[in-house]
């Protein structure tokens, strides 16, 4: 049996001296190990460990309440931010949502990375019925024209 094949077991490798068999076996093990752990595989494994599993299904048009962690000195609190999701971008660990709300008569938008440690919780308050993937047209609307119809089937 060839010592370079990945199926070779350390006991089945036969050589003239015992030191040669140990060296050949160690070289085989190192080669197999480095072949399986590529840079992309390491990055994918790390990102999979960082993903949050308790996120709800969020769609564009939904009204959500995002709990944002805020540190003030040595104290930490969670501040809610409620608004309409006007955009979703990316996927996986880099997934973001843009939430728009009206604060003191002025439109404020924040972009949240959903899997960030700064986002404590995400709760869907109501589902929105929209026909577009991005709701940037809501920026130009004022008052009751910014309302999104409610959806009851999800």
Secondary structure, DSSP 4 states (H G I P E B T S, - for coil): --TTSTT--TTT---SSHHHHHHHHHHHHHHHHHHH--HHHHHHHHHHHH--S-PPP--TT-EEEEEEEEEETTEEEEEEEEEEEEEEE--GGG-EEEEEEEETTEEEEEEEETTSTTEEEEEEEE-B--S-S--GGGGG--GGGG---B----
